[in-house]
Amino acid sequence: MKLNLLICFLLSFILQSCFVLNHKFKITNDYIKSNRKFYQGFQFSELKIDSLDSIGVPITYKRVNTAYLYLNDYKKGKESKKIYFYKQNSNYLWHYYEDWTLPILPIEMKINSWYLIDGLVFWGNPTLSKFIYIDETGNCHSYTVPHISNW
């Protein structure tokens, strides 16, 4: 009886931990925030849209500019849950073309424009991507890119 109870408890804990490990993101014009720390970087791309799907999310597009966020010093351990786009982030820098030391995102978000954040962590795997659209009033809307996998 105790063994069955222990097994049930362990299975319940393992299943629950899978859901707890899930990262959630909030994106605004000024920052991206996660329920977990950004222990690795991501890509931020400005897009030129060729076509949208039936709900208005890009299907075909080209990357116009891309900047890469990276953790400057892993040893410091100052990872953050919130990354600002246009303010300096402690222990994070942006790589844009040949410059590896930019303190703020070098891509300016414009009205009626699309952007893509790639490489966000989802269950420990950097495969989650988010489209960002800045509407005519300057509000930010984000859409999760469906992850296609054989698993």
Secondary structure as GFF3:
##gff-version 3
##sequence-region A 1 151
A	DSSP	alpha_helix	2	20	.	.	.	ID=ss1
A	DSSP	beta_strand	25	27	.	.	.	ID=ss2
A	DSSP	beta_strand	31	34	.	.	.	ID=ss3
A	DSSP	beta_strand	42	52	.	.	.	ID=ss4
A	DSSP	beta_strand	58	71	.	.	.	ID=ss5
A	DSSP	beta_strand	82	84	.	.	.	ID=ss6
A	DSSP	beta_strand	92	96	.	.	.	ID=ss7
A	DSSP	beta_strand	99	102	.	.	.	ID=ss8
A	DSSP	beta_strand	113	122	.	.	.	ID=ss9
A	DSSP	beta_strand	125	134	.	.	.	ID=ss10
A	DSSP	beta_strand	140	144	.	.	.	ID=ss11
###
